[in-house]
Amino acid sequence: MNCGKVFTTGDLTGVISSKTAFEADSLTVRITKIDGEKKKLEKTFSIQAGREKLKANTTLQFYNSGRYLVEANKGDEKIAEGTIEVRDTY
């Protein structure tokens, strides 16, 4: 398990934590690639959350190097976000 902001290409496990219950059956995850001032939405998908749960996890696939913004939303409400850098290992 590697917690941090810099990763190598491949699959990562994203963990979404909240101080209060999600109060939603699912969350929407958005992955946006950041290239200087440009931002390009790469992927949007839903994950199961659970109304009483405080944590959810999902597999995130990053096969191209770059900087990414990862956001988790409950409906229209953003509940978490983070920026990571993915580096190619070759």
Backbone as ProteinMPNN parsed JSONL, in Angstrom:
{"seq_chain_A": "MNCGKVFTTGDLTGVISSKTAFEADSLTVRITKIDGEKKKLEKTFSIQAGREKLKANTTLQFYNSGRYLVEANKGDEKIAEGTIEVRDTY", "coords_chain_A": {"N_chain_A": [[0.846, -1.173, 0.0], [0.596, 2.156, -0.881], [0.571, 5.304, 0.167], [0.179, 8.595, -0.84], [1.206, 11.17, -3.146], [2.463, 10.757, -5.543], [2.722, 8.344, -8.038], [3.408, 5.26, -9.824], [2.605, 4.203, -13.194], [-0.373, 2.262, -13.703], [-2.684, 0.216, -11.798], [-4.432, 1.658, -9.077], [-5.594, 1.822, -5.708], [-8.183, 3.721, -4.728], [-9.188, 5.492, -1.898], [-11.937, 6.782, -0.3], [-12.734, 8.905, 2.211], [-14.832, 10.025, 4.872], [-15.929, 12.296, 7.402], [-18.452, 12.187, 8.316], [-21.376, 10.122, 7.841], [-21.939, 8.853, 4.526], [-24.546, 8.99, 3.518], [-25.7, 8.211, 1.127], [-26.365, 5.978, -1.557], [-24.591, 5.623, -3.618], [-21.555, 7.027, -5.008], [-20.137, 9.489, -7.176], [-17.288, 9.366, -9.152], [-14.85, 11.422, -10.54], [-12.328, 11.798, -12.911], [-9.86, 13.921, -13.907], [-7.548, 15.039, -16.276], [-4.719, 17.072, -15.877], [-3.025, 19.467, -17.639], [-0.831, 21.727, -17.581], [-2.473, 24.709, -17.888], [-4.64, 23.581, -19.022], [-7.469, 21.428, -18.718], [-8.773, 18.203, -18.889], [-11.505, 16.15, -18.924], [-11.258, 12.842, -18.101], [-12.532, 10.478, -17.225], [-15.611, 9.337, -15.822], [-17.373, 7.741, -13.255], [-19.514, 5.611, -11.262], [-19.536, 4.501, -7.838], [-20.281, 2.095, -5.307], [-21.495, 3.165, -2.164], [-22.947, 3.292, 0.402], [-25.207, 4.18, 2.84], [-24.695, 4.515, 5.627], [-21.99, 4.335, 5.821], [-18.549, 5.382, 6.264], [-16.337, 5.205, 4.732], [-15.224, 4.416, 1.436], [-14.035, 2.456, -1.305], [-12.244, 2.14, -4.43], [-11.001, 0.861, -7.545], [-8.606, 2.561, -9.354], [-7.533, 3.319, -12.559], [-4.578, 4.121, -14.058], [-2.866, 4.573, -16.805], [-1.448, 6.298, -18.317], [1.084, 8.696, -18.035], [1.182, 11.716, -16.043], [-0.478, 14.61, -14.526], [-3.264, 14.433, -12.369], [-6.585, 15.229, -11.365], [-8.639, 13.986, -8.936], [-11.926, 13.516, -8.067], [-14.624, 13.116, -5.766], [-18.078, 12.867, -5.658], [-21.237, 13.421, -4.118], [-24.173, 13.296, -5.377], [-24.721, 16.563, -6.378], [-22.876, 17.575, -4.673], [-19.558, 18.064, -3.799], [-17.476, 15.889, -2.115], [-14.92, 15.057, -1.664], [-11.549, 15.545, -2.82], [-8.505, 15.302, -4.677], [-5.142, 15.728, -5.859], [-2.981, 13.977, -7.96], [0.17, 12.686, -9.141], [1.206, 10.798, -11.871], [3.715, 8.674, -12.903], [5.569, 7.364, -15.615], [7.1, 4.185, -15.688], [8.999, 3.301, -17.435]], "CA_chain_A": [[0.0, 0.0, 0.0], [1.386, 3.369, -1.008], [-0.204, 6.533, 0.313], [0.992, 9.726, -1.255], [0.743, 11.98, -4.262], [3.172, 10.363, -6.75], [2.58, 6.908, -8.256], [3.777, 4.773, -11.139], [1.453, 3.807, -13.995], [-1.007, 1.001, -13.334], [-3.904, 0.291, -10.994], [-4.32, 2.162, -7.714], [-6.831, 1.745, -4.929], [-8.58, 5.012, -4.191], [-9.993, 5.402, -0.68], [-12.684, 8.008, -0.033], [-13.08, 8.937, 3.628], [-15.681, 11.129, 5.289], [-16.099, 12.385, 8.856], [-19.856, 11.858, 8.566], [-21.886, 9.074, 6.939], [-22.157, 9.304, 3.149], [-25.975, 9.218, 3.314], [-25.965, 7.985, -0.297], [-26.085, 4.606, -1.978], [-23.45, 5.625, -4.528], [-20.792, 8.259, -5.204], [-19.61, 9.654, -8.524], [-15.862, 9.682, -9.183], [-14.441, 12.1, -11.775], [-10.885, 11.891, -13.084], [-9.551, 14.967, -14.874], [-6.113, 15.199, -16.524], [-4.294, 18.474, -15.817], [-1.843, 19.708, -18.47], [-0.653, 23.174, -17.481], [-3.75, 25.366, -17.614], [-5.702, 22.782, -19.646], [-8.042, 20.316, -17.965], [-9.57, 17.353, -19.761], [-12.187, 15.071, -18.2], [-10.839, 11.542, -18.619], [-13.442, 9.386, -16.893], [-16.59, 9.511, -14.752], [-18.036, 6.476, -12.964], [-20.15, 5.523, -9.945], [-19.131, 3.418, -6.957], [-21.199, 1.849, -4.194], [-21.015, 3.856, -0.966], [-23.622, 2.86, 1.625], [-25.699, 5.359, 3.56], [-24.114, 4.64, 6.968], [-20.537, 4.139, 5.746], [-17.651, 6.533, 6.317], [-15.268, 4.969, 3.761], [-15.5, 3.62, 0.238], [-12.825, 2.363, -2.117], [-12.415, 1.759, -5.825], [-9.778, 0.739, -8.322], [-8.376, 3.648, -10.308], [-6.575, 2.861, -13.553], [-3.791, 5.195, -14.651], [-1.879, 3.973, -17.701], [-0.72, 7.386, -18.957], [1.691, 9.575, -17.046], [0.656, 13.077, -16.003], [-1.113, 15.048, -13.284], [-4.702, 14.166, -12.406], [-7.461, 15.637, -10.273], [-9.627, 12.946, -8.667], [-12.979, 14.091, -7.236], [-15.755, 12.263, -5.4], [-19.276, 13.677, -5.462], [-22.506, 12.835, -3.682], [-25.085, 14.167, -6.111], [-24.011, 17.758, -6.829], [-21.988, 17.999, -3.597], [-18.213, 17.493, -3.795], [-17.141, 15.485, -0.753], [-13.478, 14.828, -1.555], [-10.76, 15.727, -4.036], [-7.065, 15.234, -4.488], [-4.34, 15.758, -7.075], [-1.872, 13.025, -7.938], [1.046, 12.629, -10.315], [1.492, 9.441, -12.311], [4.939, 8.648, -13.692], [5.835, 6.141, -16.371], [8.253, 3.497, -15.109], [9.931, 2.849, -18.484]], "C_chain_A": [[0.886, 1.229, 0.0], [0.459, 4.563, -0.91], [0.698, 7.679, -0.096], [0.371, 10.439, -2.423], [1.408, 11.602, -5.573], [3.14, 8.84, -6.854], [3.133, 6.543, -9.624], [2.504, 4.339, -11.875], [0.928, 2.453, -13.545], [-2.272, 1.236, -12.538], [-3.585, 0.774, -9.586], [-5.639, 1.895, -7.009], [-7.083, 3.119, -4.336], [-9.48, 4.802, -2.989], [-10.626, 6.765, -0.438], [-13.156, 7.939, 1.406], [-13.915, 10.175, 3.93], [-15.789, 11.124, 6.807], [-17.529, 12.076, 9.263], [-20.298, 10.796, 7.559], [-22.17, 9.661, 5.557], [-23.616, 9.687, 2.886], [-26.348, 9.144, 1.84], [-25.629, 6.547, -0.625], [-24.864, 4.528, -2.886], [-22.805, 7.009, -4.574], [-20.331, 8.296, -6.654], [-18.155, 10.073, -8.424], [-15.546, 10.279, -10.548], [-12.926, 12.188, -11.788], [-10.613, 12.867, -14.22], [-8.043, 15.063, -15.027], [-5.802, 16.689, -16.582], [-3.005, 18.604, -16.616], [-1.626, 21.218, -18.521], [-1.964, 23.822, -17.061], [-4.926, 24.569, -18.172], [-6.158, 21.674, -18.708], [-8.944, 19.533, -18.903], [-10.178, 16.226, -18.928], [-11.834, 13.75, -18.865], [-11.903, 10.475, -18.412], [-14.367, 9.799, -15.76], [-17.265, 8.167, -14.528], [-18.609, 6.515, -11.548], [-19.587, 4.345, -9.174], [-20.18, 3.274, -5.861], [-20.627, 2.501, -2.933], [-21.642, 3.285, 0.303], [-23.962, 4.056, 2.49], [-25.032, 5.58, 4.911], [-22.585, 4.58, 6.964], [-19.782, 5.462, 5.774], [-16.51, 6.415, 5.313], [-15.791, 4.14, 2.601], [-14.189, 3.522, -0.529], [-13.169, 1.882, -3.518], [-11.052, 1.616, -6.473], [-9.732, 1.876, -9.326], [-7.286, 3.199, -11.265], [-5.899, 4.056, -14.207], [-2.685, 4.567, -15.493], [-1.097, 5.015, -18.49], [-0.17, 8.301, -17.872], [1.069, 10.965, -17.132], [0.128, 13.421, -14.626], [-2.613, 14.897, -13.443], [-5.376, 14.731, -11.166], [-8.507, 14.546, -10.138], [-10.642, 13.535, -7.687], [-14.044, 13.044, -6.947], [-16.926, 13.172, -5.067], [-20.43, 12.817, -4.978], [-23.574, 13.74, -4.286], [-24.297, 15.336, -6.673], [-22.985, 18.253, -5.815], [-20.639, 17.283, -3.679], [-17.848, 17.15, -2.361], [-15.651, 15.219, -0.559], [-12.817, 15.126, -2.891], [-9.291, 15.645, -3.687], [-6.373, 15.231, -5.832], [-3.199, 14.773, -6.919], [-1.047, 13.17, -9.213], [1.327, 11.17, -10.604], [2.705, 9.488, -13.23], [5.094, 7.305, -14.39], [7.114, 5.509, -15.828], [9.289, 3.098, -16.145], [10.674, 3.985, -19.095]], "O_chain_A": [[1.822, 1.328, 0.794], [-0.349, 4.803, -1.807], [1.871, 7.711, 0.278], [-0.831, 10.336, -2.67], [0.978, 12.07, -6.628], [3.48, 8.132, -5.906], [3.306, 7.408, -10.483], [1.459, 4.134, -11.257], [1.683, 1.607, -13.067], [-2.864, 2.315, -12.592], [-2.598, 0.356, -8.98], [-6.68, 1.759, -7.653], [-6.291, 3.618, -3.537], [-10.43, 4.022, -3.05], [-9.931, 7.78, -0.38], [-13.891, 7.026, 1.782], [-13.73, 11.231, 3.324], [-15.746, 10.063, 7.43], [-17.793, 11.741, 10.418], [-19.646, 10.605, 6.533], [-22.586, 10.813, 5.431], [-23.886, 10.607, 2.114], [-27.192, 9.901, 1.359], [-24.716, 5.965, -0.04], [-24.179, 3.506, -2.929], [-23.422, 8.016, -4.227], [-20.156, 7.252, -7.283], [-17.818, 11.014, -7.705], [-15.92, 9.724, -11.582], [-12.31, 12.599, -10.805], [-11.07, 12.673, -15.347], [-7.324, 15.158, -14.031], [-6.503, 17.465, -17.231], [-2.011, 17.942, -16.317], [-2.166, 21.903, -19.39], [-2.502, 23.514, -15.997], [-6.078, 24.844, -17.836], [-5.356, 21.064, -18.002], [-9.769, 20.103, -19.618], [-9.459, 15.446, -18.305], [-12.083, 13.562, -20.055], [-12.157, 9.663, -19.302], [-13.963, 10.52, -14.849], [-17.686, 7.516, -15.484], [-18.225, 7.359, -10.739], [-19.208, 3.327, -9.753], [-20.88, 4.231, -5.532], [-19.43, 2.404, -2.664], [-20.919, 2.838, 1.193], [-23.088, 4.853, 2.83], [-24.822, 6.727, 5.307], [-21.96, 4.759, 8.009], [-20.294, 6.506, 5.371], [-15.796, 7.385, 5.062], [-16.669, 3.291, 2.755], [-13.332, 4.399, -0.418], [-14.228, 1.302, -3.759], [-10.066, 2.185, -6.003], [-10.693, 2.122, -10.054], [-6.227, 2.747, -10.83], [-6.552, 4.894, -14.828], [-1.687, 4.086, -14.957], [-0.189, 4.67, -19.245], [-0.866, 8.64, -16.915], [0.504, 11.343, -18.158], [0.259, 12.644, -13.68], [-3.172, 15.189, -14.5], [-4.817, 14.715, -10.07], [-9.189, 14.213, -11.107], [-10.272, 13.998, -6.608], [-14.33, 12.188, -7.785], [-16.792, 14.123, -4.297], [-20.581, 11.658, -5.366], [-23.846, 14.822, -3.766], [-23.305, 15.131, -7.373], [-22.297, 19.243, -6.064], [-20.577, 16.055, -3.634], [-17.901, 18.011, -1.483], [-15.171, 15.161, 0.573], [-13.428, 14.983, -3.951], [-8.888, 15.889, -2.55], [-6.94, 14.787, -6.831], [-2.533, 14.733, -5.885], [-1.511, 13.705, -10.22], [1.647, 10.396, -9.701], [2.731, 10.238, -14.206], [4.79, 6.254, -13.827], [8.088, 6.204, -15.544], [10.357, 2.604, -15.783], [11.494, 3.776, -19.989]]}, "name": "protein", "num_of_chains": 1, "seq": "MNCGKVFTTGDLTGVISSKTAFEADSLTVRITKIDGEKKKLEKTFSIQAGREKLKANTTLQFYNSGRYLVEANKGDEKIAEGTIEVRDTY"}
